[in-house]
Amino acid sequence: MLFDSHAHLDDERYDGDRDALIQKIHAEGVSNIMNIGSSLKSSRASLALADKYDFIYASVGVHPSEVGELDDAGMAELEKMAKHPKARAIGEIGLDYHYFEDTDEKMQHKWLRKQLSLAKELDMPVIIHDRESRGECIEELKDMNISNGVMHCFSGSAETAKVLLKMGFHISFTGVLTFKNARRALEALSVIPLERLLIETDSPYMSPEPHRGERNHSGYVKYVAQKVAEVKGIDYDEVVAVTDANAKRLFGIK
């Protein structure tokens, strides 16, 4: 059964058909979904979805683009949410310099470190978002001795993948693997052992071929698994079974 390790099913783009879509996705073979918190609001919504569906789990955390909302009270709320029985990771957290000025980078570092500290305190895995941070996100992880987690939506090089693997991280890919210009992602995939690999949709974003440009959803994680099987030269069912086991082990799901 497929495990979508990173989805945002609380997103407003699902407001018109969320429950029907989730039920359809599950009936068609997605056995588990990790719904991701990226703000205080979405972390609350993620837990609400996990409470409603036994096959959905939640992460709680504040994305680098949203850390302006954080303060001590926000961190206290995150800690409380992280102790919910269906909360299985801190994330998505990290650094993202694509849209921000240098002053924002300092704030991102501050709240990344505070959320990493929370994960260590609670002995929870982290879900890391790293976009154009010039290697600073990985340096923060090294400095704080973080090894229990996943680099989500990986877009780095094979060499960067090797660094993360040496640190102990899992690496996760989206439908980007199916794009015609995905050469670097495919090169990275080739060096990642199957037992350290996760698959995800990052839905409603990053729709794979043949649905590129449409709203993404967890049912499309099968296209990621198919591409992994093709690149690795192994059976699709093996990819599904191993990535499911990897996600359950990482997130402490029996």
Protein Blocks (a to p, Z undefined) as FASTA:
>chain_A
ZZdfbdcfkbmklmmmmmmmmmmmmmnopabdcdddfbfklmmmmmmmmmmpmkbccddd
ddfklmmmgcfklmmmmmmmmmpmkbcbecdedddfklpcfklmmmmmmmmmmmmmmmmm
nopacddddehklommmmmmmmnopabdcdehiabdfklmmmmmmnopacdddfklmpmk
lmmmmmmmmmpcfklcccdekiaghiacfkghiacdfklmmmmmmmmmmmnopafklmmm
mmmmmmmmmnopZZ
